[in-house]
Amino acid sequence: MHSLDIILRNPVGSRLQFLRRCGMVGVGGVVWATTTFFTVNAQAAGLYFQEQGAVGIGRANAGSAAAADDESTIFFNPAGMTNLDGASLALSTTFLMPRADFSNEGSTATTPGNSGAPAPISGGDGGNPFGVTTIPNLYVVSPVAGRDLWLGFSVTAPFGMKLEYDDDWFGRYESTYTDLQVIDFGPSVAYRVSDSLSIGGGLDIQYANATLENRIPDPMNPGGPTAATDGNFRAKGDSFALGFNVGLTFTPVPSTRFGVHYRHGTSHELEGDTTTSGLTGPLAGANGRSDMKADLDLPAVIGVGVAHELTSRLTLLGQFNYFTWSEYEEVRIRYDDGSPDVVREQNYDDSISVAVGAEFDLDQRWTLRGGFQYEETPTTDPSFRSTRVPDGDRYYVTAGASYAFSDNFSVDFAYAHVFVKDGRIDRTDTYFDGTGLDTSVTTSATYEGGFDVVAVKGVWSF
């Protein structure tokens, strides 16, 4: 669930144009981070959070479009609400514990202060940029007018990313801080057309908020830039946007259910500002604030699932998801004063995920589950990757359980370990183009990582 490489070409004019030249890479980073947050399965590879409930996590989200056996079906396929037992409220909390380890593979800066010769960038490895991330979910579902019409409501966080590197690490000119949050409010409805067919849909009322920071190299420092002479760039923006999703479930025989779900891509227009600080000498005039807008286009997600009761106690599940990441063609920055747009082409590919899982009813109170998932990254070109979202193909191994304390209250638990394929970044960012202080920074790095997931959910039935 990616990188941004914005190159400024306009000649220097006003002080405002000069300020933007100094900070534009950071502005682009804001847009980039928000847009990737949504694949970004942070990390569907990238920024998209598929962890929307303990039941689904426990079986690697296999059969999420077809299972229709817990409240999170509101998110994965609202048509599945017609298969639930009755009105219920579910509260879920998921803890993501990722890690990433970077190694410097010859990162350099080319500046006038070093006579235009590439100089090695000093600094540490940044440490583990991730902390523990909490993803809360709320689901409410109820039948109305008999059991054929159902209403549901969800509050989820389908996209997001938060990481912070040491200020003096070798990749500081590309990123030091990223915080992206997307909250989705989802009113939904489902209708049972017949004993074998149900349809459903809902709105996606989304709020997105992003903050990004990176350091700015001093082009005049003899021998190349250092952490002590760096400036700082910070960008913030937020947006409300509206999307929708639709789905159906089909049960040809009582033991087998198929589900198809489509979530339309959501388009955000982030509004906010950028702030440049810490520049000294002839660059001090670039310090200041500027208003900006940036488009953020999240991909559509198509899910196809199946759930088959092999026996009265054992259910097998499968899921295939398709993400239209190739629609993310560019990052475009627009300024309120009418200055020319800054555009950076991207190189995303459509991606897929495939999952298989199983559930076993141990007795009337306990249900056990497990699963495996492969998830493909939409970024394959090292020159388009970013330290803001160190991404790679993912392999999920999961386990979970549910325990019914009574007919009205149950608890779900889940654990997943995710192996992330090692990756490489070879990207070049430019600063101060056309000013006579032209500077380029090449971040060359390898990284490895993975993460653990722990989830718990309480369900109250009415």
N, C-alpha and C positions, 0 to 999 in steps of 0.2 A: 501497500500500500503505500531516486528521482532527483533531478538536479535542475538548477537554473543557472544560466550563463548569460547575463545581459550585457550587451556591448553598446556603449553610447557613441554616437557618431556625429551629433550636431555640434557645430562650433560654439565656443563660449560666447555668450551674449551678456545677459543681465546677471546680477549676483545670484538670483534664484536659479538660473540655468546652471551656473557653476556649482551651486550647492547640490543640485541634483546629480551632477556628474560625479561628485564625490560620494554620494550615497546610493546611487541607483541600484547597485548590486543588492544592497539590503532591501530596497523596495521590492525588487523582483523576488527576493527570497520570501517576502511575506506572501505574495501571490502564490508562489510555488508551494509553500508549506500548506496553505489552506487547500489548494487543489489536490495535493497528494494525500492529505489527511483522509480523504475519503478513499482512497483505494485501500494506504496506506494503509487497509486492512491493516492505518498506520500502517498495520503492516500487512489487504488482500494482496495482499502484498502491498504494503505501503501503509495506508492510514485508515483503512476500513476496519471497524471493529465488528467481527461476527459474533463476539461473545455477548449475547443478549439474553442469557438465562442458563441456569445450572443444568437443566435437563439436556438442552442442546449441546452444551460444552461436554457433558459426560459421554456423549456418543459422537463427538467430533462434528456435530451439526449434520450428521447423515440423516437423510429423510426429513430435513427441516421444512420443506414445502409440502410434505405429505403426511407427516406423523399425526398432526392435529390432536395431540394428547396433553398439551399444557398451554398456559396463557401466552407464551411467547409466539404462538402461531399468529397473533395479531401482527407481529413484525415480519415473520417469514412467509406467511400466506394467510391473510385474514379469512379466506373461505373456510379454513379449518375450524373456525369458532363453532360451526354447527355440529361438530363432533364432540364438543366438550360436554361434561356432565351437567353443568349449570352455572349459576352466577358465582364469581370468585374474584378475589383480589390477590395479587402476587407482588412481593417486593424482593428484589434480587440485588446482590452486590457481588461484583467480580473484581478480583485483584490481579493485575498484570505485573509481573516481575521480570522485565527484560534486562538484557545486558548486551553490550557491544564493546569489543576490544579493537582498537586501531593501531596500526603500525605505519610509521612514516616510510614511504618508499621513494624518497628523493624529491619532496616538495620544494619548489623554488619561487623566488620573486625576482622579476626583472624591472629595475627602476633606474631613473636618471642618477640617483645618488650612488649607484654602483656602476655608473658609466654604461648602462644598458646591458650588462652581463648578468646572467642568472646567478642569484645568490641563494644558498640553502636557507630555508626557513627554520629558525630555532624554535624550540618549545617541546613540551612533553606530549604524551599520547592522549591527553584530554580526560583520562579517567573514564569510568563507566558513566555515560551521560544520562542514563535512565535511573529514575527512582521507581517506587511502587505507585502504579496508577490504579485508581479506583473507578469502576464503571457501574453506576447505579441504574437500575431499571424498575419501572412500575407498570403493571398491567391490571386493567379492570375489564371484565367481560360479563355480559348478562344476556339471556334470551328475553325477547319482548314479543307480545302477541303470539303466545304459544312457543313452540320450539323451532319454528322455521326461520324466524328473523332474529338476528343477534346483533348487538352493538358492543363495541370495544373501544378502549382508549389506552394508549401507551405513552410513556416518556422514556426515551432511549438516547444513547449517545453513540450513533453509528460511525462517526469518524472522529479522529483526534490523534494528538501526538504531543508529548512533552519531553524535552531533553535539554540538558545544560552541560556544556563542556567547561573545563578550566579555561580562564581568560587567556592564558599564555600558551595554549596548545598549538601544535603546528598547523591545524586546520582552521584557525580563528578567523581568517579573512573570508572564509566561506560560511561559517556559522559558529555562534557561541551559545545561543539560547533560542529555543523554539517552543511555543505553547499554542496549540491549536485545539479548539473545542467546538464540536458541533452537537447541538441538542435538538432532538426531533420529537415533536408533539404529534401523536398519530391517532386521530379519531377514525374509527373503522366500522364497517357494516358487512354482514354476511347474510346470505339467503339460501335456504335449502330448496333447490328447484325440484328435486325428486330424491328418492331413497339413495340414488347412486351419484347425484351431481349437486355440488354446492358452488356458489360463486361469492366473491367478496372483493372489497376494495377499501381504500382509505386515502386520506390526505397526509402529506408529510410537511408539517409546518416547522421549518428549521431556523435555528439561530446559530450563526457561526461567529467565532471570535478568535482572532489570531494576533500574537505578538512574536516578533522575531528580532534577533540582534546578531550582529557580526562586527568584527573589528575592521578598521580602515588602515591600510599601510601608509606610512610616511614615505613619499617618493624621494625625498631629499636626504634622508638619513644616510650618511656615508657607510658603505658596505652592505646596504640593504636594510629593510625595515626590521624593527624589534618590538617586542611587546611594550617596552617602556615608552616608545614614541608613537604608538598606535592611536588613532581616533576611534570613536565608537558610533555605530549606526543602529537605530532602533526604529521599527515600524509597527504600527498598530492599526487594526481595522476590524469592523464587524458588519453583520448583514443579517436581515431576515429574508427568507425565500420560501416559495411554495412549490411542492411537488406532489406526486400521487403514486399509488401502487395498486395493482389489481391481481387477482388470482382465482384459481378454481381447483377443486378436488373432485376426483372421479373414482368411484368404488365399483368396479365391474363385478366383483364377487366379494362376499363379506370379509374374506381374509386378506384382500389386497386393495391398497389405496394408492392412487397416483396424484401428484400435485404439481401445478405449474404456477409460477409467480413472476410478475414483472414489476420492478421498481424503476420508475422513470428517473433519469438523471436530473439533478437539481442545479439550477444556475443561480449563483450568488453574485451580488455586486458589493464588494467590500468597500466601505468608506472609512477613512481614517487619516492618519498623518504620519510623517516620517520626521525623525529628529537626528541631526548630526551633531556630535560634540567631541571635544578633546583635541581637535586639530589646532596646530599652532603655526607661528610664522606666517608665510604667505598664504597658507591654507585656512587661516583663522576665519576669513570671511565666509567660508562655506559652512560654518557652524550655524545651526538654526533649525527652523521647523517649516514643513511644507505640507499642504493638503493633497490627498491623492484618492483615486478610485482604482479598483482592480477587479476584473471578472474572475469568478471561481466556478468552474463547471465540473460537477461531480458525475461520474459515469452511471449509466443504467446497469441494473443487475437483473439477469434472467436466471431463475432457479427451477430445476426439474427434480422432483423427488419421488421416491417409492417407499412404501412400508408394507411388509408382508408378514403375516402371522404364520410362521412355520408350524407352530403348535399353539395350544392354548396358553402357554407360558413363555414362549420364545418368539420374538419379533426381530426380523432382519430389515435393515434400512440402507438406502443409498441416496446420494445427492450429487447433482452436477450443477455448477454455477458458471455463468459466463459474464464477464465484466467488459463493458465497452470503453476501455481506456484509450483506444485510438482516437476517440472524439476529443481528447485533451490535446489539441494541436499547438496551442501557443499560450504564452503568458503576455498579457497586454496591460500596461500601466498607463492611466490617463490622469492628467493634471487639471485642476479646477480653473487655472488661468488660461487654458487653451494651448499650452505648449504641446509640441508634437508627441504622439503616443510613443512609448518604448515597447517594442515587441521582441519576444524571444521564442523561437520555435522550439517545440518539445519533440520527444522521440518515444512516446509511449506506444506499447502494443496492447491489443486486447489480451485478456488473460482468463484463465479458468481455474476452478478448484473441483476436486473429486473426493468424495468421502463415502466410507462404508462403516456401518455400526450395527450393534445388536443390543437388545434389552431382554432381561430374563426376570420374570416374576418369581422371586424366591418363595414368598408366601403372601398372605393377604396384606402384610404391612411393608415388606421390603421389595424393592425393585432394583436390580443391578444393571449397569450398562457400560459399554466401552466402544471405542471407535478409532479409526485412522483416517487422516485427511492429507491430501497433497494439494498445495496451493501455489500457483505460479505467480512470479513477480511480473509486473508489466514493464519493468525497466531492465534492459539487458545490455545496453551500451554504457561502458564505464564513463564515457565523457558526458553522459546525461544523468549520472547518479549524483547524489548529494549526501553530505554528512548530516543533513537535517533529517533524512530518512534512510538510514543504512539498511537496505532491503535486499532480499534474496528469496529464492524458492523456499517454501516451508513444508515441514512434515510434522503433523500433529499426532501424538499418541495420547489417548484420553481414557479416563475411567470416571464413573459416577454412581450414585445411589440415591434412592428416595425412600423415606420412611414416613408412613402414615401414623401419626399419633392418635388420630380419631377420624371420624367421617368428615370433620370440618377443618382439620388442620394437618398439614404435612410439610416436610422439609426436604429439599433437594440439595445434594452436595456434588461437586465435580472437581477434578484435577486434570490438567493437561500439561504435558511437556512438549515444547515446540523446538524442533531442530531447524536452524536457518542456515542455508547454504552460504559458505564464505563468498565474499565479494571483493571487488576492486573499484576504486574511484580514480579517474584520470581526467580532471576537469580544469578548465582555465577560465578565470574571471578577470575582467579588465577594469581599470579605474582611471579617471582623469583623461579619457581619450580626447584628443584634439586640443589639449590645454598646454602642450609642451612638457607636461609632467606624466606622460603616458606610462602606465604601470600595468604589468600583468602578473597574476599569481596562479601558479599551477599546483593544485592539490593532488598529490599522488599518494595513494594509501591502499592498504589491504585491511580488511576487517573480518571478524568472525563474531558470532553471537548466537543467541537463542533466548527463550523466555519460558517461564512457568506461569500457569494460570490456576487460581483457586477461586471457586464460586460457591455461594450458598444462597438459597431462595426459600422464603416462607410463603405458603399458600393458605389462604383462608377461604373456605367454601361456604356458600349461603343457601 
